[in-house]
């Protein structure tokens, strides 16, 4: 897998629509496989369904620009947007001039306790469809266990089925090196507050873009650590997707590596202007293609 491809994949997942960049890479005939049921990792305990899973709303932490002289770590706080356990967002992907080439799904699988911390279990899956599937076969699933307050990653998992080859990757995050990974996981050394792609997507939903028009965050995509910066480009935009017509905020997202912006990959994310801030559309310009990922159904 090329470095550019990895960057594109990581950035798209960070925006919740992971498969957009995968279409460059994989080939094999077949039909989409069902999402694999992955066992919860040792140490995760789901919250009881009959108890409240979220504390009273508080204001989100503003993430300072990494290059700002006044930048300082934001204190851990609960986000103003309370994620909804069981929420499923289904998308359809259009790449270049090809329409409906893949199905994508984002799911908030639940809330629980992992390694002594309250976390959200976040999931994403992607499947290519015919006729593109006859050229590029892909059936991937991603799992994130992210802090319920900051959405910083504790563990990020990639369950990949590409070109008939299955790859399992479990990344246990640590900023100190004092939390060794178990035998079935890899220790990933990251800076404090690092989010994985799925946690980053949900974090963008928690931002009050009127009060905080620009944020940044370290993001580890399972391969490398990046600085992802998001800026409000327009506060009110009409968006028409298969799921309906929406009024949304237009968010410009840029990816930096070693403080240098990646010029061959850029993204525009549209979040609804209601209290849910649902991601309804992603437009991506990638090294090998352009992608438009549209919300098709909200459950």
C-alpha angles and dihedrals in degrees: 000000000000123000091241091052091050091051092050092048094048094048094048093050087049086061091047097250099093104167100064094094097037093077092079094063120044138064135186139110124252147085127285115279120228117259110275117241104232118199115242111257120256110273097034117117119182118229115251110264094224094059129076109266099195134055122227112295119271132182116277121250113256110231110220123224108268091229096050115113088219094052115132133166111275114236116250109265136160113261122250090233109071108211116228117234110228095026112147123190116192122198140185121214129218117191120195104313095340117101129207095004097151144015119228129188136192119195136182095213096187149289128268148126122295124176090346095307133103108249144173117233105220126186139188131182134185133194129178118225135213135301089030090040089067086066103028118030117189134162111168136163130192128195127194131188104198132176109265093226107039100016088229110157124256096170134004123192132192119195103184131185106180129157087351090301119119120210126184120197125174115182119194109200122224132168095185105036088233094106103071117202120244121250093268095052140060122235111238115197109213138161118265113279095024114159127203119229095269093046089049091054092052091044090058087057091056095057118104094221094193091058097032110032096175134038138165136194141176109251127193112200097190092271111044142008117247138177109236116197124191127190133183107249099174132001100209123034129156111233126190116194133152091270091059144271118315142178107228146171115247112227122193111211124196130184123216130192118194088348092303118116117235101238097190096059127055134157140200117201124193118207121187116250094231125095093274095058089207115194102238103166140020123190115192133186108200134176093259105025148357119249136198115193114191132191109247102173139007118205 
